[in-house]
Amino acid sequence: MTAKVLDGKAIAQEYRAGLQKEVEKLKAQGTTPNLTVILVGNDGASQSYVNNKKKSAEKIGMSSEIVKMDETATEEEVLAEIKRLNEDPSVHGILVQVPLPKQISEAKVLEAIDPKKDVDGFNPINIGRLYAGMETFIPCTPLGIMEILKNADIDLTGKEVAVIGRSHIVGQPVAKLLTNENATVTLLHSRSTNMKEALKRSDVIVSAVGKPGLVTKDDVKPGAVIVDVGNTVVDGKLTGDVKYDEVSEVAGAITPVPGGVGPLTITMVLNNTLLAAQRSVK
């Protein structure tokens, strides 16, 4: 058996076409959704990622700005910039690109973003609203993962799902979203003692730890669905957590790296920016 490839690029393209139509409707009513990204310092990967977000936003008709701040910027300067954007009614979505220089507290920065403009969904208020089942912004990678599963018509009710990784960015929120869809979720991490057994009985595996080769074909039951969130550069190539070639022989469906979850993450930044703009005119 060769696994069906869950093509994130194609899913993202289709989803963005739907977003573009909604953006056009909003613009016809006089509101252009705006995504503004704060970039502190000169990290090459961060610059490339931020430029990609800006281009993607503009491609579907949104406006997008990049606020570049020096590597030596103080925490107070960054917080003042966030305050300015919070108070600007033409800005709907605010992102602060991480990692930040060591003199700036990521926790303070995330807490400073207005929850109504926090399109990453990392503000503690929005995290709390997610767990309380209230209207919020769902973190973009977990939301993208759910879209991939939905697009592949995977019914999660009663399914055994293993999530590897317990970060607030991916593992924990995606476990919550999967539970909302009536899956039985096991959250695995570096201290788990029964990882192999848990993986082997799982109908769906989501791996989000950044450890190449972590999931092998011996861990996977025939026909399982594999979502690989890992993106580690090995010998100049982007590599996932899953041994793709061998796992593809036993899995029912699998996301590639690159071209799987990645394109959906940026798509959901755009989705959340649109939502923020729609909510601002209600």
ZAMARGU-4260 file (C-alpha; in steps of 0.2 Angstrom, whole numbers, plus 5000, padded with zeros to 4 digits):
<rodrens>
0) 5000/5000/5000 | 5006/5017/4996 | 4999/5032/5006 | 4988/5045/4999 | 4998/5062/4999
5) 4989/5075/5009 | 4995/5090/4998 | 4995/5106/5009 | 4999/5117/4994 | 4984/5112/4984
10) 4973/5113/5000 | 4980/5130/5004 | 4977/5137/4986 | 4959/5132/4987 | 4956/5139/5004
15) 4965/5156/4999 | 4953/5157/4984 | 4938/5157/4996 | 4947/5170/5008 | 4950/5181/4993
20) 4931/5182/4989 | 4927/5186/5007 | 4941/5200/5007 | 4933/5207/4991 | 4916/5208/5000
25) 4923/5217/5015 | 4933/5229/5004 | 4916/5233/4995 | 4909/5238/5012 | 4924/5250/5014
30) 4936/5239/5025 | 4952/5232/5019 | 4959/5219/5031 | 4977/5223/5037 | 4990/5212/5044
35) 5005/5221/5052 | 5020/5211/5057 | 5034/5217/5069 | 5051/5210/5065 | 5065/5214/5078
40) 5082/5210/5072 | 5090/5203/5056 | 5087/5184/5057 | 5087/5178/5039 | 5074/5165/5041
45) 5063/5177/5051 | 5064/5190/5037 | 5060/5177/5024 | 5045/5171/5033 | 5038/5188/5037
50) 5040/5193/5018 | 5031/5178/5013 | 5017/5182/5025 | 5016/5200/5018 | 5016/5194/5000
55) 5003/5181/5004 | 4991/5194/5012 | 4993/5206/4997 | 4990/5192/4985 | 4972/5190/4991
60) 4969/5208/4992 | 4973/5212/5010 | 4985/5226/5015 | 5001/5221/5025 | 5015/5231/5033
65) 5031/5225/5041 | 5038/5236/5055 | 5056/5233/5056 | 5065/5236/5073 | 5083/5235/5077
70) 5091/5220/5085 | 5096/5232/5100 | 5078/5238/5102 | 5072/5238/5120 | 5057/5229/5127
75) 5049/5246/5131 | 5051/5251/5112 | 5043/5235/5106 | 5029/5237/5118 | 5026/5255/5113
80) 5025/5249/5095 | 5012/5236/5099 | 5002/5249/5109 | 5002/5260/5094 | 4996/5246/5083
85) 4983/5241/5096 | 4976/5259/5095 | 4976/5260/5076 | 4959/5255/5069 | 4965/5252/5051
90) 4976/5237/5058 | 4966/5221/5061 | 4980/5208/5064 | 4996/5210/5073 | 5010/5197/5073
95) 5027/5198/5082 | 5039/5187/5073 | 5049/5175/5085 | 5062/5172/5091 | 5065/5189/5099
100) 5082/5196/5105 | 5086/5190/5122 | 5082/5207/5130 | 5064/5206/5126 | 5052/5195/5135
105) 5041/5185/5123 | 5028/5182/5136 | 5026/5201/5139 | 5025/5204/5121 | 5012/5191/5117
110) 5002/5198/5132 | 5003/5216/5126 | 4994/5212/5109 | 4976/5216/5109 | 4966/5199/5110
115) 4955/5206/5096 | 4970/5208/5085 | 4980/5193/5090 | 4979/5183/5074 | 4992/5170/5080
120) 4981/5166/5095 | 4995/5166/5108 | 4988/5179/5119 | 4984/5170/5136 | 4966/5177/5135
125) 4964/5169/5118 | 4971/5153/5124 | 4959/5153/5138 | 4944/5157/5127 | 4949/5142/5116
130) 4949/5130/5131 | 4932/5137/5137 | 4924/5135/5119 | 4922/5153/5116 | 4925/5164/5101
135) 4943/5167/5099 | 4958/5165/5087 | 4964/5148/5085 | 4983/5146/5083 | 4987/5144/5065
140) 4996/5128/5064 | 4983/5118/5073 | 4969/5126/5063 | 4979/5121/5047 | 4981/5103/5053
145) 4962/5102/5056 | 4959/5109/5038 | 4970/5095/5031 | 4960/5082/5040 | 4943/5089/5035
150) 4949/5091/5017 | 4954/5072/5017 | 4936/5068/5024 | 4944/5060/5039 | 4930/5057/5052
155) 4938/5059/5069 | 4924/5053/5080 | 4929/5039/5091 | 4946/5038/5083 | 4963/5035/5093
160) 4974/5050/5090 | 4992/5052/5096 | 4999/5070/5097 | 5018/5070/5099 | 5024/5087/5107
165) 5015/5097/5120 | 5019/5115/5115 | 5007/5129/5117 | 5009/5133/5099 | 5004/5116/5091
170) 5003/5101/5103 | 4991/5107/5116 | 4979/5117/5105 | 4978/5103/5092 | 4974/5090/5105
175) 4960/5102/5111 | 4953/5104/5093 | 4954/5085/5090 | 4945/5082/5106 | 4931/5094/5100
180) 4929/5083/5085 | 4926/5068/5097 | 4943/5059/5095 | 4951/5050/5109 | 4968/5060/5111
185) 4984/5054/5119 | 4997/5068/5121 | 5015/5061/5120 | 5031/5070/5125 | 5049/5068/5130
190) 5044/5060/5146 | 5031/5048/5139 | 5036/5030/5143 | 5023/5021/5132 | 5026/5030/5115
195) 5028/5016/5104 | 5013/5007/5110 | 5002/5023/5109 | 5008/5026/5091 | 5005/5008/5086
200) 4986/5009/5091 | 4983/5026/5084 | 4972/5029/5069 | 4980/5047/5067 | 4997/5053/5072
205) 5001/5071/5073 | 5020/5074/5076 | 5026/5091/5081 | 5043/5090/5090 | 5056/5094/5077
210) 5066/5078/5078 | 5070/5070/5061 | 5067/5051/5060 | 5056/5050/5076 | 5042/5041/5068
215) 5046/5025/5058 | 5036/5012/5049 | 5037/5001/5065 | 5027/5014/5075 | 5013/5015/5062
220) 4998/5004/5061 | 4993/5000/5043 | 4981/5013/5036 | 4985/5026/5049 | 4984/5045/5044
225) 5001/5054/5048 | 5002/5073/5050 | 5020/5078/5051 | 5023/5096/5058 | 5042/5094/5060
230) 5052/5106/5050 | 5071/5104/5054 | 5085/5108/5041 | 5096/5093/5038 | 5110/5095/5026
235) 5101/5110/5018 | 5085/5101/5016 | 5069/5104/5026 | 5065/5087/5035 | 5050/5082/5045
240) 5048/5071/5061 | 5042/5056/5051 | 5053/5044/5040 | 5043/5048/5025 | 5048/5035/5012
245) 5046/5020/5023 | 5031/5026/5033 | 5022/5030/5016 | 5022/5011/5013 | 5011/5007/5028
250) 5001/5023/5031 | 4984/5027/5023 | 4988/5045/5021 | 5003/5057/5025 | 5008/5075/5024
255) 5025/5078/5015 | 5038/5090/5022 | 5039/5103/5014 | 5022/5106/5006 | 5011/5098/5019
260) 5006/5108/5035 | 5017/5123/5031 | 5007/5131/5018 | 4991/5130/5029 | 5000/5139/5043
265) 5002/5155/5033 | 4984/5152/5026 | 4977/5152/5043 | 4986/5168/5048 | 4976/5176/5033
270) 4960/5167/5039 | 4962/5175/5056 | 4966/5192/5049 | 4950/5191/5039 | 4940/5186/5055
275) 4948/5200/5065 | 4943/5213/5051 | 4925/5205/5050 | 4923/5206/5069 | 4929/5224/5069
280) 4914/5230/5058 | 4901/5220/5067
</rodrens>
